[in-house]
């Protein structure tokens, strides 16, 4: 998916985001990961656009999650950034400062669900409890349908598969502006076969301490702006009305947690 694309960056970035690295998802004590633990079967696969069968999310539902802008108005523009004043002519040059630790806070995902957030450094998977095969299958089905909708170019149906929190992150916490309405209302255009995302694996599925379900997702998106041959995301899912919705994700983990990498303890 386009990352612009949660996954199939899908920021999915995408997604990518889609905490510290993300609150409640990453940064807890690590549980060593096995490349095959909790893995789904039936993969790799290229989910076909015909598998995107969920009803599209309505603009009213999106507006309820994002908030709306009064008719004829747009959100106020941020104040201009004033350039700092230069030092006085006789100022003594300051000693160079030590470089700061790179921020682990991901940037908001873009409206296409998964623009790549910064690649986290030294990330640890959160602790979690093993899940049964039925939960692995449910998580895999949710990811597969999301990728199918990305391959279908159907943003409205992609948004139907994510939580309100993920939706807010995906548009940078903006209200329902005219630009977002136009984006959601665009006629879906399926990707050509050579541009479709391949879903390779859904693994390390675990029940997180906050009740959500987390998993590593490996995919290859030919449209990914990072140009990576394989990307790995950690995705958290929340249960709602009997479904598992994408709730948060951290992108860019392939260097640490790809299927053949040695997990970082």
C-alpha positions in Angstrom: 0.0 0.0 0.0 1.2 3.5 -0.4 3.0 4.7 2.6 1.2 7.4 2.5 0.1 3.8 3.2 -0.2 2.1 7.6 1.2 -0.5 6.2 1.4 -0.6 2.8 4.0 2.0 3.1 0.2 2.3 3.7 1.2 5.6 5.8 0.8 2.2 5.2 3.7 5.0 5.7 2.8 4.6 6.3 2.3 3.8 7.3 4.4 5.5 8.1 3.4 5.6 11.6 1.8 4.9 11.4 4.7 6.9 20.1 8.0 7.0 21.8 8.2 5.4 19.3 4.3 5.3 19.6 2.5 5.5 23.0 1.2 2.2 24.1 2.8 0.3 21.2 6.5 0.6 21.3 9.0 1.4 24.0 7.9 -1.1 26.6 10.2 -3.9 27.8 11.2 -6.1 25.0 10.1 -9.6 24.5 12.6 -11.3 22.2 11.1 -12.1 18.8 11.4 -15.2 16.8 11.2 -14.8 13.0 8.4 -17.4 12.8 6.5 -17.1 16.1 2.8 -16.5 15.6 3.1 -16.4 11.8 0.1 -16.6 9.5 -0.3 -19.2 6.8 -1.3 -18.6 3.2 1.3 -16.0 2.6 3.0 -14.5 0.6 0.1 -13.2 -1.5 -0.9 -10.2 -3.6 -4.4 -9.4 -2.3 -6.7 -8.7 -5.2 -8.8 -5.5 -5.4 -11.9 -7.8 -5.5 -11.1 -8.7 -1.9 -11.9 -5.2 -0.8 -15.5 -5.9 0.1 -16.0 -3.7 3.1 -18.5 -0.8 2.8 -16.7 2.5 2.4 -16.6 4.9 5.4 -19.0 7.7 5.0 -17.9 11.4 5.1 -20.2 11.9 8.0 -18.3 9.2 10.0 -15.0 10.7 9.0 -16.2 14.2 10.0 -17.4 12.8 13.4 -13.9 11.5 14.0 -12.0 14.5 12.8 -14.3 17.4 13.5 -15.4 19.7 10.8 -14.6 23.1 9.6 -17.5 25.6 9.4 -18.8 26.3 5.9 -16.7 28.8 4.0 -13.8 28.5 6.5 -10.5 26.8 6.5 -8.3 26.0 9.5 -6.2 29.0 10.5 -2.7 29.0 9.0 0.1 28.5 11.5 1.9 31.7 12.4 5.0 32.4 10.3 8.3 31.4 11.8 10.5 34.4 12.3 14.2 33.8 11.5 16.4 34.2 14.5 18.3 37.4 14.9 22.0 37.1 14.0 24.7 37.6 16.6 26.1 41.1 17.3 29.3 41.8 15.3 31.6 41.5 18.3 30.0 38.3 19.7 32.3 35.5 20.6 31.5 32.3 18.7 29.8 29.8 21.0 31.2 26.3 21.5 29.5 23.8 19.3 26.9 21.8 21.1 26.8 18.0 21.3 24.3 16.6 18.8 21.0 15.7 20.4 19.7 12.1 20.5 17.5 11.6 17.4 13.8 12.0 18.2 11.8 8.8 18.3 8.5 10.6 17.9 7.0 9.6 14.6 5.6 12.3 12.2 1.9 12.2 11.5 0.9 9.9 8.7 -0.2 11.5 5.5 -3.8 11.3 4.1 -2.9 8.3 2.0 -2.5 6.2 5.1 1.1 5.6 5.6 3.7 8.2 4.6 6.9 6.9 6.2 7.6 8.3 9.7 11.2 8.5 10.8 12.8 5.1 11.1 13.0 4.3 14.8 16.4 3.5 16.4 16.9 0.7 18.9 13.2 -0.2 18.8 11.9 -2.9 21.1 8.7 -4.8 20.6 6.3 -4.5 23.5 5.6 -7.3 25.8 2.6 -9.4 25.1 0.9 -12.7 25.6 0.7 -15.4 22.9 -2.6 -15.7 21.0 -4.4 -18.6 19.5 -4.6 -19.5 15.8 -8.0 -17.9 15.4 -6.6 -14.5 16.5 -3.7 -14.9 14.1 -6.1 -15.6 11.4 -8.3 -12.6 12.3 -5.3 -10.3 12.3 -4.1 -11.6 9.0 -7.6 -11.2 7.4 -7.7 -7.6 8.6 -4.3 -6.8 7.1 -5.0 -8.7 3.9 -8.3 -6.7 3.4 -6.5 -3.4 4.0 -3.9 -4.3 1.4 -6.6 -5.3 -1.0 -8.3 -1.9 -0.6 -4.9 -0.2 -1.1 -4.4 -2.2 -4.3 -7.9 -1.2 -5.3 -7.0 2.5 -4.8 -10.1 2.8 -2.6 -9.4 5.2 0.2 -13.0 5.2 1.5 -12.8 1.5 2.1 -9.3 1.7 3.6 -10.6 4.3 6.1 -13.4 1.8 7.0 -10.7 -0.6 8.3 -9.0 1.8 10.7 -9.9 3.2 14.1 -10.7 6.9 14.7 -7.3 7.3 16.3 -5.5 5.9 13.2 -7.7 8.1 11.0 -6.8 11.3 13.0 -3.1 10.4 12.7 -3.3 9.7 9.0 -4.4 13.3 8.3 -2.1 14.9 10.8 -5.0 15.6 13.2 -6.6 18.0 10.8 -10.4 18.5 10.7 -12.5 17.5 7.7 -11.2 20.1 5.3 -12.2 20.5 1.6 -9.0 18.8 0.6 -9.7 15.8 2.8 -13.2 15.6 1.4 -11.9 15.7 -2.2 -9.4 13.0 -1.3 -12.0 10.7 0.2 -14.5 11.3 -2.6 -12.1 10.5 -5.5 -13.1 7.7 -7.7 -11.1 4.6 -6.9 -8.6 3.6 -9.5 -7.1 0.1 -9.0 -3.4 -0.2 -9.2 -2.0 -2.0 -12.2 -0.8 -5.5 -11.4 2.9 -4.6 -11.4 2.2 -1.8 -8.8 0.3 -3.9 -6.3 1.5 -4.6 -2.8 2.6 -8.1 -1.9 1.8 -9.2 1.7 4.6 -11.5 2.8 4.0 -12.3 6.4 2.0 -11.4 9.5 3.9 -12.7 12.5 4.8 -12.2 16.2 1.1 -11.8 16.9 0.6 -11.0 20.6 -2.0 -9.7 23.0 -0.7 -6.3 24.3 -1.1 -5.3 28.0 -3.7 -2.6 27.0 -5.9 -5.3 25.4 -5.1 -4.6 21.8 -3.4 -7.1 19.5 0.0 -6.4 17.9 1.8 -8.0 15.0 4.8 -7.6 12.7 3.7 -7.2 9.1 6.1 -7.7 6.1 5.2 -6.4 2.7 6.6 -5.0 -0.5 5.0 -2.0 -2.1 6.4 -1.0 -5.5 5.1 2.5 -5.0 6.7 3.0 -1.6 8.7 6.3 -1.7 11.4 4.7 0.4 12.2 2.3 -2.5 12.6 -0.6 -0.1 12.3 -4.1 -1.5 10.7 -5.3 1.8 9.3 -3.3 4.7 8.4 -4.4 8.2 5.9 -2.6 10.4 4.6 -3.2 13.9 0.9 -2.8 13.8 -1.5 -2.5 16.8 -5.2 -3.5 16.2 -8.2 -2.6 18.3 -11.4 -4.7 18.5 -14.6 -2.9 17.5 -18.0 -4.5 16.7 -16.4 -7.9 16.1 -13.7 -6.6 13.8 -10.0 -5.8 14.2 -9.2 -2.3 13.1 -5.8 -0.9 12.5 -5.1 1.5 15.4 -1.4 2.4 15.3 1.7 1.4 13.6 5.4 1.9 13.6 7.1 1.8 10.2 10.7 1.1 9.1 11.6 -1.9 11.2 12.9 -4.1 8.4 16.6 -3.5 9.4 15.9 -5.0 12.9 12.9 -7.3 12.6 12.6 -8.4 9.0 12.0 -12.2 8.5 15.7 -13.0 8.4 17.1 -10.4 10.8 18.4 -11.3 14.2 15.9 -9.6 16.6 17.3 -7.0 19.0 16.8 -8.1 22.6 
